[in-house]
Amino acid sequence: GTPSYMSPEQLAGKRVEGQSDLFSLGVMLFQMVTGQLPFTGDSMATLMYKIANEQHPDPVSLNPDLPRCISVIINRALQKDVEKRYQSGKQMAADIGKCLKIMAAEGKA
């Protein structure tokens, strides 16, 4: 329940399912590849507002060397709309596997 990693629906007190965990994983991936959190604020209210309402920065804008496929995965994981987010961890893992193959083919893995 660390606020920086909470999904919009969790902050709104709505029912939390697996997609909420995938949002949190997206936050962690964003932080791993950029060195910063996708949403920050000088107060809890500001942070919560940004998570619920504002678009996160494009990871590539913070790390220009980031392969596009990683950015695509993060962007999908951080979708505000649960229906646009990954529907299962298996889906997300499959995309990560595909991305690793792309990176290996490009000599970036």
Secondary structure, DSSP 4 states (H G I P E B T S, - for coil): --GGG--HHHHTT----HHHHHHHHHHHHHHHHHSS-S---SSHHHHHHHHHHSPPPPHHHH-TTS-HHHHHHHHHHT-SSGGGS-S-HHHHHHHHHHHHHHHHHTT--
